[in-house]
Amino acid sequence: MEMKKISVKELKPGMVFDKAVYIDMNNILVAPMVPLKEEDINRLIKWGIEEVETAGEVIREGQVKQSKDETLRSKVDHLTEMMSAKAVSGARGEKTLDDIYEDLVKLVEDVFSKVKNGVGYDKEKIFNAVDKLIDAVRSDKNTALEVCTREREGNYLSTLGVSVAFLAIVTGVSLGYAKHRLIPLGVGALLHDIGMVRVPSYISEKKGALTPDEYNRIKTHTLYGYRILTRELDLTNEMATIALQHHEAYDGSGYPRKSKGDAISDFAKIVSVCDAYLAMIRRRSYREEHLSYVAMKNILSAANRKYDPAIVKAFLSNMAVYPVGSIVQLNNNVIGKVVSANPSLPLRPKIAVLIDEFGEKLSGDKIIDLNEVSSLYIKKPLSQSYVKKILNE
């Protein structure tokens, strides 16, 4: 669909567009179905931006009202809740989200190994592990997002499965799912690629492009996954359907059955979006990773076609333009890592300096809050692999 330009003068608080609105080709102003706020418009005026662009249409207008007192009270309540949760966790000696992530990677590798060798697995161990993950994600969603989107070493399928489970639960929480729905979502997400154990390793681990025949062999992993989860691990049809349908597309162009729309389970739709996003931002042996904003833009552009727009909306509601952990270059040539997002000003997060304006490597202890330094702004995002090369030189 063709993009059209809209004058900033025509924008009004409360406007809702059915497609994302972009400041430029790299930066999203608002996601689909998200009301435009007065501060969004004021920011555009302050930055001297005269036009924005979108492929969508205005579907609703109405003033978005929220007093400064309500906003402040909300922030204080949120911070208090987070601090209390962390304090209780520390006092009890509970595991951090990083610990939980590593435990889940070991669990997935163990499950995959036993299934590959024809040995069963205690499903209660899987349920208990996912239960702990849900509690941890609910307590600190922001840290969960940082942990699951971080570059990881180790087995690709295992770490991807765990990251997808993290992100799927975050999305499920945004959709208002209670725990009895988050459990099957988390289990299915964690094991969605288990059918790959039945695909020959020379194909699944191939570094170059797949032949048509090899690609067809890869596609069988969804069917194998369903059979493994139902017959060998005795999991529910609801969980196994995630493995079966996570490569189906909203418009019916996916596989294995070309299911479309409501014929695809909501859980599979969630895992499909999370799996695609995480796969794009990960580096592979045959390609560099995509930058996070490019991955989000790709997800957005495929809404209504490959992904359910309602699921995409919930997914994007958790993602910042420059997520925590992103590497960026500022207009003064400083290179740093995003350490804290700014929800009200998504283009002005806090940055830990890795390389200063003189080219000197720093430890990351120096923090720049772009919200407080108006002369600085993000010039462009950088890939993790590019920065690693610079820092290792």
Secondary structure, 3 states (H helix, E strand, C coil): CCCEEEEHHHCCCCCEECCCEEEECCEEEECCCCCCCHHHHHHHHHCCCCEEEECCCEEECCCCCCCHHHHHHHHHHHHHHHHHHHHHHHHHCCCCHHHHHHHHHHHHHHHHHHHHCCCCCCHHHHHHHHHHHHHHHHHCHHHHHHHHHCCCCCCHHHHHHHHHHHHHHHHHHHCCCCHHHHHHHHHHHHCCCHHHHHCCHHHHCCCCCCCHHHHHHHHCHHHHHHHHHHHHCCCCHHHHHHHHHCCCCCCCCCCCCCCCHHHCCHHHHHHHHHHHHHHHHCCECCECCCCHHHHHHHHHHCECCCECHHHHHHHHCCCCCCCCCCEEEECCCCEEEEEECCCCCCCCCEEEEEECCCCCECCCCCEEECCCCCCCCEEEEECHHHHHHHHHC
